[in-house]
Amino acid sequence: RSIILLCGTMTQRGISTVRTLAIVNQKGGCGKTTTAINLGAVAAARGLRTLLVDMDPQGHGAAGLGVPADRIEAGVAEAMLASQPDAEAGSRLWPVSRNLSLLPSTVMLALQESPEGELGRLADRDRRLTRALEVLAPQFDLCLIDCPPSIGLLTFNALRASAEAIVPVETGYFAMQGAHRQRQTIEALVHRL
């Protein structure tokens, strides 16, 4: 069903047509990164120009795609903190394969949800990812956002930037409870916006 979903109609975003999906669940180890990588690979193979955004400070998106973490100098945190949506945005991308690029996570991202983080002090702190992605939108047909296993500022940015969400769930009791809470979180955010 996911493959059919990716071939559907694109949603209007910014100045270009790009479908943006957050892959989110507050539970860790449920397959968010694996889902993002595999959906991204399938979409790219089908000819969709695909961007995978790694919003998880653990940086497993880069590891799963074979991007050397020690060579990543800037990524999604720097894009979100830029005072102006900048021309450097494209230089933060890692071309992974034909039609598949990664906007990686860096150590800087881990600092942003802490009380000392720059992101939390910005007036538009929950819209910074949207702003950063608008600069990149003309280059892509599909954007997949791999979220961290928590509900915080990074996840709110991802949900705000997305038109859709995928919640990977195992079939156990606690996983189902987590999925229910995740749905409540998404519904609360939609109501607030």
Backbone as a printed PyTorch tensor [residue, N CA C, xyz], in Angstrom:
tensor([[[  0.8150,  -1.1940,   0.0000],
         [  0.0000,   0.0000,   0.0000],
         [  0.8610,   1.2610,   0.0000]],

        [[  2.0060,   1.2210,   0.6490],
         [  2.8620,   2.3990,   0.6830],
         [  3.3480,   2.7820,  -0.7080]],

        [[  3.6410,   1.7850,  -1.5340],
         [  4.1150,   2.0780,  -2.8860],
         [  3.0180,   2.7740,  -3.6800]],

        [[  1.7870,   2.3250,  -3.5440],
         [  0.6570,   2.9580,  -4.2270],
         [  0.4890,   4.3820,  -3.7060]],

        [[  0.6260,   4.5510,  -2.4010],
         [  0.5000,   5.8700,  -1.7920],
         [  1.4850,   6.8490,  -2.4120]],

        [[  2.7200,   6.4160,  -2.6690],
         [  3.7440,   7.3070,  -3.1990],
         [  3.5040,   7.6800,  -4.6510]],

        [[  2.6690,   6.9590,  -5.3460],
         [  2.3840,   7.2620,  -6.7510],
         [  1.1670,   8.1570,  -6.8900]],

        [[  0.5470,   8.5260,  -5.7740],
         [ -0.6700,   9.3300,  -5.8040],
         [ -0.3930,  10.7860,  -6.1370]],

        [[ -1.4190,  11.6010,  -5.9970],
         [ -1.3300,  13.0200,  -6.3090],
         [ -0.4430,  13.7350,  -5.3010]],

        [[  0.3670,  14.6550,  -5.7750],
         [  1.2340,  15.4450,  -4.9010],
         [  0.4340,  16.6040,  -4.3040]],

        [[  0.8640,  17.1040,  -3.1660],
         [  0.1930,  18.2150,  -2.5070],
         [  0.9530,  19.5040,  -2.7860]],

        [[  0.2670,  20.6090,  -2.8610],
         [  0.9260,  21.8900,  -3.1300],
         [  1.6410,  22.3600,  -1.8750]],

        [[  2.9150,  22.6730,  -1.9740],
         [  3.7480,  23.1400,  -0.8620],
         [  4.6770,  24.2180,  -1.3890]],

        [[  4.6660,  25.3820,  -0.7950],
         [  5.6010,  26.4190,  -1.1900],
         [  5.4610,  26.7670,  -2.6670]],

        [[  6.5820,  26.9100,  -3.3570],
         [  6.5610,  27.2840,  -4.7700],
         [  6.6530,  26.0780,  -5.6850]],

        [[  6.6950,  24.9000,  -5.1360],
         [  6.8210,  23.6980,  -5.9440],
         [  5.8820,  22.6400,  -5.4050]],

        [[  5.6480,  21.6260,  -6.1890],
         [  4.7940,  20.5390,  -5.7580],
         [  5.6640,  19.4790,  -5.0950]],

        [[  5.5130,  19.3120,  -3.7990],
         [  6.2680,  18.2940,  -3.0690],
         [  5.3460,  17.6920,  -2.0060]],

        [[  5.2930,  16.3930,  -1.9730],
         [  4.4960,  15.6900,  -0.9740],
         [  5.4000,  15.4680,   0.2380]],

        [[  4.9560,  15.9090,   1.4080],
         [  5.7800,  15.8260,   2.6110],
         [  5.0940,  14.9650,   3.6550]],

        [[  5.7990,  13.9190,   4.0900],
         [  5.2760,  12.9840,   5.0790],
         [  6.2270,  12.8870,   6.2640]],

        [[  5.6790,  12.9670,   7.4710],
         [  6.4560,  12.7210,   8.6820],
         [  6.2780,  11.2510,   9.0540]],

        [[  7.3680,  10.6020,   9.3660],
         [  7.3160,   9.2150,   9.8460],
         [  7.5960,   9.3160,  11.3430]],

        [[  6.5420,   9.1050,  12.1290],
         [  6.5740,   9.5000,  13.5270],
         [  5.9660,   8.4360,  14.4360]],

        [[  6.6080,   8.2350,  15.5750],
         [  6.0710,   7.4480,  16.6710],
         [  6.9660,   7.7610,  17.8620]],

        [[  6.3690,   8.0680,  18.9950],
         [  7.1820,   8.4210,  20.1600],
         [  7.9280,   7.2260,  20.7370]],

        [[  7.5760,   6.0290,  20.3080],
         [  8.2710,   4.8250,  20.7490],
         [  9.5150,   4.6160,  19.8840]],

        [[ 10.5920,   4.2820,  20.5130],
         [ 11.8090,   3.9730,  19.7720],
         [ 11.7920,   2.5300,  19.2850]],

        [[ 12.5760,   2.2460,  18.2610],
         [ 12.7360,   0.8790,  17.7850],
         [ 11.5340,   0.2930,  17.0770]],

        [[ 10.6540,   1.1480,  16.5520],
         [  9.4520,   0.6340,  15.8880],
         [  9.5770,   0.6430,  14.3670]],

        [[ 10.6980,   1.1090,  13.8430],
         [ 10.9280,   1.0480,  12.4040],
         [ 10.7700,   2.3580,  11.6530]],

        [[ 10.8370,   3.5000,  12.3480],
         [ 10.6850,   4.7900,  11.6700],
         [ 11.7860,   4.9960,  10.6230]],

        [[ 13.0230,   4.8240,  11.0270],
         [ 14.1390,   5.0460,  10.1110],
         [ 14.1400,   4.0200,   8.9870]],

        [[ 13.8870,   2.7730,   9.3140],
         [ 13.8260,   1.7220,   8.2890],
         [ 12.7210,   2.0280,   7.2840]],

        [[ 11.5760,   2.4800,   7.7740],
         [ 10.4680,   2.8520,   6.8890],
         [ 10.8720,   4.0140,   5.9940]],

        [[ 11.4720,   5.0430,   6.5780],
         [ 11.8780,   6.2210,   5.8030],
         [ 12.8790,   5.8450,   4.7090]],

        [[ 13.8870,   5.0610,   5.0670],
         [ 14.9140,   4.6740,   4.0980],
         [ 14.3100,   3.8400,   2.9710]],

        [[ 13.4890,   2.8700,   3.3220],
         [ 12.9290,   1.9910,   2.3030],
         [ 11.8990,   2.6950,   1.4230]],

        [[ 11.0380,   3.5170,   1.9990],
         [ 10.1000,   4.2840,   1.1810],
         [ 10.8600,   5.2420,   0.2600]],

        [[ 11.9090,   5.8570,   0.8000],
         [ 12.7290,   6.7600,  -0.0060],
         [ 13.3850,   6.0440,  -1.1730]],

        [[ 13.9100,   4.8610,  -0.9200],
         [ 14.5640,   4.0890,  -1.9770],
         [ 13.5730,   3.6690,  -3.0550]],

        [[ 12.3770,   3.2280,  -2.6400],
         [ 11.3540,   2.8110,  -3.6090],
         [ 10.9000,   4.0100,  -4.4410]],

        [[ 10.6460,   5.1360,  -3.7830],
         [ 10.2010,   6.3340,  -4.4980],
         [ 11.2590,   6.8010,  -5.4940]],

        [[ 12.5190,   6.8070,  -5.0680],
         [ 13.6120,   7.2230,  -5.9530],
         [ 13.7340,   6.2790,  -7.1480]],

        [[ 13.6050,   4.9870,  -6.8980],
         [ 13.6780,   4.0050,  -7.9830],
         [ 12.5320,   4.1840,  -8.9800]],

        [[ 11.4130,   4.7110,  -8.5010],
         [ 10.2600,   4.9560,  -9.3790],
         [ 10.3470,   6.3200, -10.0600]],

        [[ 11.4560,   7.0290,  -9.8470],
         [ 11.6710,   8.2940, -10.5410],
         [ 11.2640,   9.5410,  -9.7940]],

        [[ 10.7990,   9.4090,  -8.5510],
         [ 10.4640,  10.5970,  -7.7590],
         [ 11.7350,  11.1720,  -7.1360]],

        [[ 11.9450,  12.4610,  -7.3270],
         [ 13.0850,  13.1370,  -6.6890],
         [ 12.7500,  13.2190,  -5.2020]],

        [[ 13.5030,  12.4700,  -4.3960],
         [ 13.1360,  12.2280,  -3.0000],
         [ 14.1680,  12.8040,  -2.0360]],

        [[ 13.6690,  13.4910,  -1.0180],
         [ 14.5030,  14.0220,   0.0530],
         [ 14.1330,  13.3090,   1.3410]],

        [[ 15.1220,  12.7550,   2.0270],
         [ 14.9250,  12.1790,   3.3490],
         [ 15.5450,  13.1460,   4.3580]],

        [[ 14.7560,  13.6300,   5.2880],
         [ 15.2180,  14.5560,   6.3200],
         [ 15.3570,  13.7800,   7.6140]],

        [[ 16.5610,  13.7620,   8.1780],
         [ 16.8120,  13.0310,   9.4210],
         [ 16.6670,  13.9810,  10.6030]],

        [[ 15.4850,  13.9720,  11.2270],
         [ 15.2310,  14.8260,  12.3910],
         [ 15.5860,  14.1320,  13.7030]],

        [[ 16.1390,  12.9400,  13.6340],
         [ 16.5220,  12.1970,  14.8330],
         [ 17.9990,  12.4700,  15.1300]],

        [[ 18.3110,  13.0750,  16.2800],
         [ 19.7030,  13.3730,  16.6080],
         [ 20.6290,  12.1540,  16.6310]],

        [[ 20.0630,  10.9480,  16.7120],
         [ 20.9010,   9.7500,  16.6860],
         [ 21.5710,   9.5660,  15.3270]],

        [[ 21.0080,  10.1460,  14.2850],
         [ 21.6260,  10.1240,  12.9630],
         [ 21.6230,   8.7790,  12.2660]],

        [[ 20.6530,   7.9350,  12.5750],
         [ 20.6330,   6.6140,  11.9580],
         [ 20.2700,   6.6540,  10.4740]],

        [[ 19.6350,   7.7260,  10.0240],
         [ 19.3340,   7.8680,   8.6040],
         [ 20.6010,   7.8370,   7.7740]],

        [[ 21.6090,   8.5770,   8.2050],
         [ 22.8930,   8.5940,   7.5000],
         [ 23.5500,   7.2240,   7.5600]],

        [[ 23.5410,   6.6210,   8.7260],
         [ 24.1640,   5.2990,   8.8790],
         [ 23.4850,   4.2750,   7.9750]],

        [[ 22.1650,   4.3010,   7.9330],
         [ 21.4120,   3.3480,   7.1210],
         [ 21.5930,   3.5550,   5.6280]],

        [[ 21.9630,   4.7670,   5.2320],
         [ 22.1720,   5.0720,   3.8150],
         [ 23.6440,   5.0490,   3.4220]],

        [[ 24.5120,   4.7160,   4.3770],
         [ 25.9410,   4.6290,   4.0760],
         [ 26.6500,   5.9670,   3.9870]],

        [[ 26.0670,   7.0160,   4.5580],
         [ 26.7120,   8.3300,   4.5780],
         [ 27.6540,   8.3710,   5.7800]],

        [[ 28.9410,   8.6610,   5.5600],
         [ 29.9030,   8.6660,   6.6780],
         [ 29.6480,   9.8180,   7.6540]],

        [[ 29.2390,   9.4720,   8.8550],
         [ 28.8890,  10.4740,   9.8710],
         [ 30.0310,  11.4440,  10.1550]],

        [[ 31.2620,  10.9750,  10.0910],
         [ 32.4050,  11.8400,  10.3930],
         [ 32.6560,  12.8890,   9.3050]],

        [[ 31.9930,  12.7660,   8.1670],
         [ 32.1690,  13.7510,   7.0940],
         [ 31.0140,  14.7430,   7.0050]],

        [[ 29.9930,  14.5450,   7.8400],
         [ 28.8520,  15.4700,   7.8390],
         [ 29.2260,  16.6990,   8.6560]],

        [[ 29.2620,  17.8380,   7.9830],
         [ 29.6300,  19.0820,   8.6640],
         [ 28.4200,  19.9370,   9.0180]],

        [[ 27.3710,  19.8360,   8.2260],
         [ 26.1700,  20.6270,   8.4650],
         [ 24.9650,  19.8270,   7.9820]],

        [[ 23.8330,  20.1300,   8.5780],
         [ 22.6280,  19.3830,   8.2080],
         [ 21.3700,  20.1340,   8.5560]],

        [[ 20.3850,  19.3930,   9.0260],
         [ 19.0630,  19.9540,   9.2670],
         [ 19.0800,  21.0130,  10.3790]],

        [[ 19.8770,  20.8450,  11.4140],
         [ 19.9180,  21.8390,  12.4960],
         [ 20.4020,  23.1820,  11.9680]],

        [[ 21.4570,  23.1470,  11.1950],
         [ 22.0040,  24.3880,  10.6470],
         [ 21.0200,  25.0350,   9.6770]],

        [[ 20.3020,  24.2240,   8.9150],
         [ 19.2900,  24.7530,   7.9960],
         [ 18.1620,  25.4320,   8.7770]],

        [[ 17.7620,  24.8320,   9.8920],
         [ 16.6820,  25.3940,  10.6970],
         [ 17.1060,  26.6670,  11.4230]],

        [[ 18.3790,  26.7610,  11.7740],
         [ 18.8650,  27.9090,  12.5370],
         [ 19.3030,  29.0760,  11.6600]],

        [[ 19.3950,  28.8780,  10.3560],
         [ 19.8160,  29.9460,   9.4550],
         [ 18.8890,  31.1460,   9.6120]],

        [[ 19.4710,  32.3340,   9.7190],
         [ 18.6570,  33.5310,   9.9240],
         [ 17.7690,  33.8350,   8.7210]],

        [[ 18.2310,  33.4900,   7.5450],
         [ 17.4500,  33.6150,   6.3160],
         [ 17.4810,  32.2710,   5.6150]],

        [[ 16.3670,  31.8570,   4.9980],
         [ 16.4670,  30.6510,   4.1640],
         [ 17.5570,  30.9260,   3.1330]],

        [[ 18.6090,  30.1350,   3.1530],
         [ 19.8210,  30.5280,   2.4410],
         [ 20.1740,  29.6670,   1.2420]],

        [[ 21.0570,  30.2040,   0.4570],
         [ 21.5510,  29.5110,  -0.7390],
         [ 22.4160,  28.3090,  -0.3710]],

        [[ 22.9000,  28.2390,   0.8670],
         [ 23.7250,  27.1200,   1.3080],
         [ 22.9090,  25.8650,   1.5680]],

        [[ 21.5970,  25.9680,   1.5280],
         [ 20.7340,  24.8290,   1.8460],
         [ 21.0930,  23.6010,   1.0170]],

        [[ 21.3050,  23.7820,  -0.2670],
         [ 21.6470,  22.6630,  -1.1420],
         [ 22.9670,  22.0200,  -0.8050]],

        [[ 23.8990,  22.7820,  -0.2550],
         [ 25.2160,  22.2260,   0.0880],
         [ 25.1480,  21.3290,   1.3230]],

        [[ 24.0480,  21.3660,   2.0620],
         [ 23.8790,  20.5070,   3.2360],
         [ 23.3400,  19.1250,   2.8650]],

        [[ 22.9270,  18.9700,   1.6130],
         [ 22.3510,  17.7030,   1.1580],
         [ 23.4350,  16.7100,   0.7730]],

        [[ 23.1630,  15.4320,   1.0140],
         [ 24.0320,  14.3350,   0.5850],
         [ 23.3090,  13.5690,  -0.5140]],

        [[ 23.8540,  13.5670,  -1.7270],
         [ 23.2520,  12.7240,  -2.7580],
         [ 23.5660,  11.2680,  -2.4390]],

        [[ 22.5530,  10.4700,  -2.2110],
         [ 22.7310,   9.0730,  -1.8170],
         [ 22.7400,   8.1710,  -3.0460]],

        [[ 21.7810,   8.4040,  -3.9280],
         [ 21.6810,   7.6450,  -5.1810],
         [ 20.8730,   8.4930,  -6.1470]],

        [[ 20.6490,   7.9700,  -7.3320],
         [ 19.8570,   8.7210,  -8.3020],
         [ 18.4810,   8.9950,  -7.7010]],

        [[ 18.0950,  10.2620,  -7.6430],
         [ 16.8000,  10.7200,  -7.1410],
         [ 16.6360,  10.6420,  -5.6250]],

        [[ 17.6740,  10.3190,  -4.8760],
         [ 17.5590,  10.2370,  -3.4140],
         [ 18.6520,  11.0580,  -2.7470]],

        [[ 18.2220,  12.0430,  -1.9370],
         [ 19.1540,  12.8820,  -1.1820],
         [ 18.7860,  12.8490,   0.2910]],

        [[ 19.7850,  13.1240,   1.1210],
         [ 19.6050,  13.1440,   2.5790],
         [ 19.9660,  14.5150,   3.1200]],

        [[ 19.0920,  15.0730,   3.9630],
         [ 19.4260,  16.2330,   4.7800],
         [ 19.7160,  15.6440,   6.1580]],

        [[ 21.0070,  15.4900,   6.4970],
         [ 21.3710,  14.6950,   7.6710],
         [ 21.2050,  15.4170,   9.0010]],

        [[ 21.2790,  14.6200,  10.0260],
         [ 21.2970,  15.0890,  11.4020],
         [ 22.7640,  15.3120,  11.7910]],

        [[ 23.0030,  16.2860,  12.6590],
         [ 24.3490,  16.5160,  13.1930],
         [ 24.2460,  16.5900,  14.7190]],

        [[ 25.3750,  16.6730,  15.3740],
         [ 25.4040,  16.8120,  16.8330],
         [ 24.6380,  18.0650,  17.2480]],

        [[ 24.6770,  19.0840,  16.4120],
         [ 23.9870,  20.3420,  16.6940],
         [ 22.4850,  20.1270,  16.9110]],

        [[ 21.9000,  19.1430,  16.2280],
         [ 20.4740,  18.8800,  16.3520],
         [ 20.1160,  18.4120,  17.7640]],

        [[ 20.9730,  17.6120,  18.3650],
         [ 20.7260,  17.0990,  19.7140],
         [ 20.6250,  18.2290,  20.7330]],

        [[ 21.3330,  19.3070,  20.5000],
         [ 21.3350,  20.4280,  21.4390],
         [ 20.0790,  21.2960,  21.3450]],

        [[ 19.3430,  21.1800,  20.2650],
         [ 18.2670,  22.1250,  20.0150],
         [ 17.0380,  21.9530,  20.9010]],

        [[ 16.7950,  20.7810,  21.4280],
         [ 15.6350,  20.6070,  22.3050],
         [ 15.9550,  20.8890,  23.7670]],

        [[ 17.2250,  21.0920,  24.0770],
         [ 17.5920,  21.3940,  25.4600],
         [ 17.2120,  22.8400,  25.7760]],

        [[ 17.0740,  23.1740,  27.0520],
         [ 16.7220,  24.5490,  27.4280],
         [ 17.7380,  25.5780,  26.9140]],

        [[ 18.9790,  25.1570,  26.6960],
         [ 20.0100,  26.0690,  26.2060],
         [ 20.0540,  26.1490,  24.6820]],

        [[ 19.2560,  25.3530,  24.0100],
         [ 19.2820,  25.3030,  22.5510],
         [ 18.7600,  26.5820,  21.9060]],

        [[ 19.3810,  26.9690,  20.8050],
         [ 18.9760,  28.1780,  20.0700],
         [ 17.5520,  28.0760,  19.5380]],

        [[ 17.1680,  26.9140,  19.0710],
         [ 15.8660,  26.7240,  18.4400],
         [ 14.7220,  27.1160,  19.3760]],

        [[ 14.8100,  26.7100,  20.6300],
         [ 13.7630,  26.9930,  21.6050],
         [ 13.5700,  28.4660,  21.9010]],

        [[ 14.5670,  29.2780,  21.6070],
         [ 14.4860,  30.7170,  21.8850],
         [ 13.9020,  31.5170,  20.7190]],

        [[ 13.7080,  30.8770,  19.5780],
         [ 13.2030,  31.5880,  18.4040],
         [ 11.6740,  31.7000,  18.4510]],

        [[ 11.1450,  32.8320,  18.0320],
         [  9.6950,  33.0550,  18.0470],
         [  8.9690,  32.0660,  17.1400]],

        [[  9.5750,  31.7210,  16.0120],
         [  8.9510,  30.7920,  15.0620],
         [  9.5590,  29.3920,  15.1700]],

        [[  9.8990,  28.9970,  16.3870],
         [ 10.6250,  27.7470,  16.6370],
         [  9.9460,  26.4980,  16.0860]],

        [[  8.6230,  26.4980,  15.9620],
         [  7.9250,  25.3080,  15.4560],
         [  7.7060,  25.3530,  13.9420]],

        [[  8.2030,  26.4100,  13.2860],
         [  8.0550,  26.5400,  11.8300],
         [  9.4020,  26.5860,  11.1130]],

        [[ 10.4740,  26.3480,  11.8170],
         [ 11.8050,  26.4880,  11.2180],
         [ 12.0960,  25.4120,  10.1710]],

        [[ 11.6060,  24.2080,  10.3760],
         [ 11.8240,  23.1700,   9.3680],
         [ 11.0320,  23.5020,   8.1010]],

        [[  9.8070,  23.9530,   8.2580],
         [  8.9950,  24.3520,   7.1050],
         [  9.7400,  25.3890,   6.2790]],

        [[ 10.2730,  26.3730,   6.9520],
         [ 11.0110,  27.4580,   6.3110],
         [ 12.2320,  26.9310,   5.5580]],

        [[ 12.9620,  26.0270,   6.1930],
         [ 14.1650,  25.4640,   5.5680],
         [ 13.8030,  24.6170,   4.3530]],

        [[ 12.7130,  23.8650,   4.4410],
         [ 12.3230,  22.9890,   3.3340],
         [ 11.7690,  23.7630,   2.1460]],

        [[ 11.2020,  24.9380,   2.3810],
         [ 10.6920,  25.7400,   1.2650],
         [ 11.7880,  26.0910,   0.2720]],

        [[ 13.0070,  26.2760,   0.7580],
         [ 14.1460,  26.5830,  -0.1150],
         [ 14.4860,  25.3710,  -0.9850]],

        [[ 14.3440,  24.1740,  -0.4240],
         [ 14.7030,  22.9430,  -1.1310],
         [ 13.5650,  22.3900,  -1.9830]],

        [[ 12.3390,  22.8230,  -1.7400],
         [ 11.1530,  22.2570,  -2.3820],
         [ 11.2310,  22.1490,  -3.9060]],

        [[ 11.7440,  23.1460,  -4.6170],
         [ 11.7540,  23.0280,  -6.0810],
         [ 12.5710,  21.8490,  -6.6140]],

        [[ 13.4630,  21.3050,  -5.7960],
         [ 14.3200,  20.2040,  -6.2470],
         [ 13.6920,  18.8270,  -6.0670]],

        [[ 12.5420,  18.7340,  -5.3580],
         [ 12.0250,  17.4260,  -4.9610],
         [ 10.5340,  17.2620,  -5.2460]],

        [[ 10.1480,  15.9850,  -5.4040],
         [  8.7450,  15.5990,  -5.5510],
         [  8.1960,  15.0550,  -4.2360]],

        [[  9.0740,  14.4610,  -3.4330],
         [  8.6780,  13.7930,  -2.2000],
         [  9.6840,  14.1050,  -1.1050]],

        [[  9.1660,  14.4030,   0.0890],
         [ 10.0170,  14.6390,   1.2540],
         [  9.5360,  13.7300,   2.3810]],

        [[ 10.4310,  12.8950,   2.8970],
         [ 10.1420,  12.0020,   4.0180],
         [ 10.9300,  12.4970,   5.2220]],

        [[ 10.2540,  12.7290,   6.3310],
         [ 10.9120,  13.2370,   7.5330],
         [ 10.9300,  12.1480,   8.5860]],

        [[ 12.1310,  11.6720,   8.9150],
         [ 12.3300,  10.6500,   9.9420],
         [ 12.4110,  11.3570,  11.2890]],

        [[ 11.4140,  11.1420,  12.1440],
         [ 11.3050,  11.8650,  13.4170],
         [ 12.0190,  11.1420,  14.5540]],

        [[ 12.3850,  11.8850,  15.5980],
         [ 12.9850,  11.2530,  16.7820],
         [ 11.9260,  10.5020,  17.5900]],

        [[ 12.3720,   9.5840,  18.4580],
         [ 11.4130,   8.8300,  19.2820],
         [ 10.9880,   9.6140,  20.5310]],

        [[ 10.4350,  10.7840,  20.3010],
         [  9.9600,  11.6220,  21.4040],
         [  8.9830,  12.6370,  20.8400]],

        [[  8.2490,  13.2740,  21.7340],
         [  7.3730,  14.3570,  21.3160],
         [  7.9640,  15.6270,  21.8930]],

        [[  8.5920,  16.3810,  21.0340],
         [  9.2340,  17.6150,  21.4480],
         [  9.2810,  18.5750,  20.2830]],

        [[ 10.1360,  19.5550,  20.3880],
         [ 10.2330,  20.6100,  19.3910],
         [ 10.6120,  20.0850,  18.0030]],

        [[ 11.4880,  19.0920,  17.9410],
         [ 11.8870,  18.5430,  16.6430],
         [ 10.7100,  17.8320,  15.9700]],

        [[  9.9690,  17.0530,  16.7480],
         [  8.8020,  16.3520,  16.2050],
         [  7.7170,  17.3420,  15.7970]],

        [[  7.4880,  18.3860,  16.5920],
         [  6.4880,  19.3940,  16.2240],
         [  6.8750,  20.0940,  14.9250]],

        [[  8.1610,  20.3730,  14.7460],
         [  8.6180,  20.9610,  13.4870],
         [  8.3110,  20.0340,  12.3180]],

        [[  8.5750,  18.7530,  12.4990],
         [  8.3290,  17.7790,  11.4300],
         [  6.8490,  17.6850,  11.1000]],

        [[  6.0150,  17.6220,  12.1300],
         [  4.5720,  17.5260,  11.8960],
         [  4.0290,  18.7980,  11.2510]],

        [[  4.5440,  19.9250,  11.6540],
         [  4.0910,  21.1980,  11.0830],
         [  4.4910,  21.3040,   9.6140]],

        [[  5.6320,  20.7610,   9.2520],
         [  6.1240,  20.8340,   7.8710],
         [  5.4440,  19.8120,   6.9620]],

        [[  4.7390,  18.8560,   7.5440],
         [  4.1680,  17.7410,   6.7840],
         [  2.6860,  17.9200,   6.5120]],

        [[  2.2620,  17.3500,   5.3950],
         [  0.8370,  17.2970,   5.0740],
         [  0.2460,  15.9630,   5.5150]],

        [[  1.1280,  14.9640,   5.7140],
         [  0.6910,  13.6180,   6.0690],
         [  1.6730,  13.0170,   7.0760]],

        [[  1.2090,  11.9660,   7.7670],
         [  2.0710,  11.2650,   8.7110],
         [  1.8840,   9.7580,   8.5610]],

        [[  2.9750,   9.0640,   8.7320],
         [  2.9620,   7.5990,   8.7950],
         [  3.4240,   7.2400,  10.1940]],

        [[  2.6750,   6.3730,  10.8770],
         [  3.0360,   5.9430,  12.2260],
         [  3.3220,   4.4370,  12.1710]],

        [[  4.6050,   4.0480,  12.0900],
         [  4.9270,   2.6150,  12.1010],
         [  4.6240,   2.0300,  13.4770]],

        [[  3.9530,   0.8850,  13.5040],
         [  3.5330,   0.2850,  14.7660],
         [  3.7640,  -1.2150,  14.7370]],

        [[  4.2990,  -1.7300,  15.8410],
         [  4.3540,  -3.1720,  16.0460],
         [  2.9700,  -3.6020,  16.5560]],

        [[  2.7320,  -4.8750,  16.6420],
         [  1.4010,  -5.3210,  17.0610],
         [  1.3080,  -5.6690,  18.5450]],

        [[  2.2020,  -5.1650,  19.3610],
         [  2.1390,  -5.4130,  20.8000],
         [  1.2890,  -4.3750,  21.5200]],

        [[  0.9140,  -4.6870,  22.7590],
         [  0.0460,  -3.8210,  23.5540],
         [  0.6400,  -2.4210,  23.7450]],

        [[  1.9020,  -2.3340,  24.2020],
         [  2.5090,  -1.0330,  24.4760],
         [  2.6970,  -0.2260,  23.2010]],

        [[  3.0070,  -0.8960,  22.1100],
         [  3.1560,  -0.2050,  20.8310],
         [  1.8150,   0.3920,  20.3930]],

        [[  0.7470,  -0.3430,  20.5940],
         [ -0.5720,   0.1640,  20.2200],
         [ -0.9600,   1.3580,  21.0980]],

        [[ -0.6120,   1.3190,  22.3820],
         [ -0.8660,   2.4530,  23.2750],
         [ -0.0890,   3.6780,  22.8000]],

        [[  1.1620,   3.4580,  22.4060],
         [  1.9900,   4.5540,  21.8930],
         [  1.3990,   5.1460,  20.6250]],

        [[  0.8830,   4.3010,  19.7520],
         [  0.2740,   4.7840,  18.5110],
         [ -0.9620,   5.6260,  18.8150]],

        [[ -1.7300,   5.2050,  19.8160],
         [ -2.9150,   5.9660,  20.2170],
         [ -2.5020,   7.3530,  20.7190]],

        [[ -1.4530,   7.4100,  21.5580],
         [ -0.9690,   8.7030,  22.0550],
         [ -0.4300,   9.5560,  20.9170]],

        [[  0.2270,   8.9260,  19.9540],
         [  0.7620,   9.6660,  18.8160],
         [ -0.3660,  10.2970,  18.0110]],

        [[ -1.4480,   9.5500,  17.8230],
         [ -2.6080,  10.0900,  17.1070],
         [ -3.1870,  11.2860,  17.8620]],

        [[ -3.2770,  11.1760,  19.1830],
         [ -3.7870,  12.2930,  19.9830],
         [ -2.8980,  13.5210,  19.8210]],

        [[ -1.5850,  13.3040,  19.7960],
         [ -0.6470,  14.4110,  19.6280],
         [ -0.8480,  15.0900,  18.2810]],

        [[ -0.9590,  14.2980,  17.2250],
         [ -1.1500,  14.8500,  15.8860],
         [ -2.4730,  15.6030,  15.8130]],

        [[ -3.5380,  15.0290,  16.3740],
         [ -4.8420,  15.6970,  16.3630],
         [ -4.8020,  17.0080,  17.1540]],

        [[ -4.0910,  17.0270,  18.2780],
         [ -3.9640,  18.2620,  19.0700],
         [ -3.2140,  19.3320,  18.2930]],

        [[ -2.1680,  18.9340,  17.5990],
         [ -1.4000,  19.8960,  16.8090],
         [ -2.2480,  20.4420,  15.6650]],

        [[ -2.9800,  19.5670,  14.9780],
         [ -3.8600,  20.0050,  13.8840],
         [ -4.9000,  20.9880,  14.4250]],

        [[ -5.4830,  20.6690,  15.5780],
         [ -6.4870,  21.5530,  16.1840],
         [ -5.8770,  22.9060,  16.5220]],

        [[ -4.6670,  22.9100,  17.0830],
         [ -4.0020,  24.1480,  17.4630],
         [ -3.6860,  25.0170,  16.2510]],

        [[ -3.3250,  24.3680,  15.1420],
         [ -2.9550,  25.1270,  13.9390],
         [ -4.1680,  25.5160,  13.1370]]])
